[in-house]
Every structure is written in C-alpha cells, then in structure tokens.
Amino acid sequence: MRYARTYGSINQPHATQDAWQYPTAPSSDTFGVPILDANKTFGLEEFNFNPHLIKEKIAYIPCYATARYYPRPYMNELRLILKTSGSHHIHYATLYDVSPILDNEIKELRNQIIPVIENIYFGKQTQDFFGVDFENFVTTLNRMRDSDIIASNHDHSPFLVNVRYKKLEILKNPKSLKTNPRNVNQWKINVEFPLNHKT
C-alpha cells in the first residue's frame, strides 16, 4: 500500500464524488496546470470520478506522470490524499490493483476518449470555472489528448490518463491523516493514519 498525493483541489469534502468530477478552484495546494485568470490551477485527477473514466477504470495520478519513475510498478492498493491546509492531509479515495498505462496503449485509449472528451472535460461547470481562460484550457487538454507519451517532466506533455485499476473506493467521509515529522519532505511516506483510527 502506498499514498499518492494529488495536486487538484476540493471544496466539498462532504461530497467528494461531486467535487472531483471537474475543477473546483484551489483550496491549499497550488500545484497543477496554471491558468491565467485569478491564478487558478487544475489537475487532471480532478476528472477521475467522471462516470466514463470510472466505467473504463482509468485515471490520471500525478506521480505516475513523472518520466524519471516511468513505468511505476504494480500496486495492490494506492490511497489518494490531498493536502488541505498547513500540514493537514485527507485520504479521500483508494484505487486497488493499479498498473501503469504504457505508451503503446495510448492510440487505443485516445480512440475511446475522443468521442466523450466533451462530456468528461468541457462541461458547463468546467467552462464556468475557467471563465475567460476556457479556450486556453481546451487548447491544453487537446494537446495532451494528442500526446504519444504517458510520462514526461514537461508541463502539458503527458497523455490524459496514466493508470488502470480494478476497483475504486470513494470515501464518503474523507479520513484525516497526521504528518510524520521525521519524513516531512517525503510525501510518499510522510502521512499516516492516527493510531486510534481503524482502516
């Protein structure tokens, strides 16, 4: 089991599935793809709970888009976490039986995504969020749609999804985590469940 920190944002921790189907504006984390208007950001993981991506059991996980570690090994359990404020983290979902998507799978996946790309990424809520930057967002997403690589160290270079999984568990009540001060700079191991918390 490992943690994957996500770079998106969540304004509705009481309604996780709703909040993570489209950009919801940054809360604390300001990672992600920058958008000019009001310093907004988005991470592709904010669309992971879109019904189509759930049906296909594919997702975008930021740490899987890093060329240095590509392709990452199979994981039987990958817990998704978000930093909300200060050193506070929440665990909001878990992917089971996770494997990396390979470059040679992109063509087939692109053909699956193109017919539904409008419904996944360009709905009214997304247009409202980006406002005057919506066209810039569309241009960026189309560039990523046409990419032939899964992992890259350059912004806007990777493909739209990068992992497959067999099961998704969305937590109705995201669980608070605590920071391990001995590993404060290593986010992969710097959070853990409180000792009195049963998982």
N, C-alpha and C positions, 0 to 999 in steps of 0.2 A: 504494500500500500504506500502511495506517495501523495503529496499535495501538489496541485498546480495552481499557482496564483494567476488570477485573471485580471486583465487591465481595463475592463469595462467599468460600468457604474450601475448602481442600483438605488433607486429612490423609494422602492416599495418592498422592504424586506418582509412585509406581511403577505405579499402577493408575488412571490418570487417568479412564478411561471409567467405572469403578465409582464413583469418588469424586464425580463431578459429575452423578450422577443423583438426588441427594437431599441435604439439608443434612448437613454433616459437622462442624459446630462451627467457630468462628473459630480461625484459626491466628495470623495477624498483623493482617490487615485487619479492621476492626470496622465497616465500612460495611454498608449493607443495612437491612432492616426489623428493628427491635429487637423482641426477645421478652423478656418479663419475667424468666423463670427463668434465673438464672446469667448474665445479660447476653448471652444467645445472640443471634445475628443470622442472617438468611438473605437471600440474593439470589435472585431468580427465575432467574438464569443457572445456578444450581446444578442446575436440572432440564433444561438444554438438551440433554443427552445421553440423555434418556429416549427409548427406541425410537420412540414415537409421534411426538414432535417431530422426531426425525431423519427419519423417514419422510415427514413433511409438509414438511420443510426450512424450519421456522420456529423462531425463537429469541427470547430476551429479552437485549438488550445494554444495560447501564445508560445509557451515554451517548446512546443513541437515545431514551431516555425523558424527555429534557430539553426542555421546551417552547420554550426560547429558540432552539434549533437545529433544531426540527422543521419540515418533514421533512428529515433529513440526505440528502446526495447519494448516488448510487450509488457503491459501492466495489468494485473488481475483486478486492481482497484485504484482508481485515481480520484481523489477528493478535490473538488474545485473550491477555492477560497477567494475571498475578496477582502482587501484592507478597507475599512470604512472610515476610521478616524484615529489619529495617533498611532498607537501600536495595536489597535483592536482589529481582529480578523474574524470573519464568519465563514463557516462551511455551509454552502448553500445547495450543493448537488454532488453526486458521485457517479462516475462512469465506471462500468465493470467490463472486463475483458477488452482492454484498449490496445489497439495496434496502429502503427503509423500508416498513413496512406503513402504510397510510393509514386514517384514521378510518372511512371508508365501507366498509372491508373487515371491520370488527370483527364485524358481525352474522353474516356467513358463517363466520368463524373461530370465533366463540362456539358456533355450532351444531356445528362439528367437534369442539371441545374438550369440551363438556358431557358427551357420552357416555363419555369416557375420563378425565375430570378426577380421579376417584378413583384410577385406576391411575397417573396421572402424579404427582400432588402429595400424595396422602393415604395412601400405603402404610405398612406396619409400620415401616420404617426411619425414616420421617418422624415417625410417632407416637412412636417411641422417643426420637428426638432432641428433640422439643419437650416431651414429658412432660406436665406439668400445664398447659403453655401451648398444647397442641394445639388446643383449641377456639378460642383466640384466633387461632391461625394459620389455621384453617379459615374463620373469620369474615373475616379479612383477605383471603384468597385469593378467597372468594366475592364480596367487594366489588370486587376487581379483575376478576374474571370478568364482572361486570355493568357494568363501566365502558364508556363510549362514546368514550373518548379514548385515543390511543396515548401521547401525551407530556404530562407535567404536572410542575410544580415542587413539587407537594404529595405527601407520602408516601401510599402506598396508593391513589393515584388512577388510575394508568395501567392499561391492559389487560395481560393476562398475557404476551403476546408482542408484539414490535415490529419484527422484521426477517424478511425472506425471504432465502434463499441458494440457490445451485445445487449447491454442493459443500462438504462438511465434511471437514477433515483433523484427526483427533485424534492428537496426538503421543504415541507410546508412551513416549518418554523426553523429557519437557519440557526445553526448552533454557534455560539460564541466560542472562540478559541483563546488561548493565552499564549503570550510570547515567551519563548525560551531565551533568556538574556545571554546565554553562553553562545548562541548562534544567531545573533541579531542581524548579521549581514547575509545569512544564507537562508533565503526564504523557503527553500525546499524542505528545510528541517527546523525552521525557527518558530513553528507554531505546533501546539499540541493540545489535546483536549484536557480540560480541567480534570484533576484526579477523581473528583466525585461524579464525573459525567460518564454515563454508560453509553457505549456506542452499539 
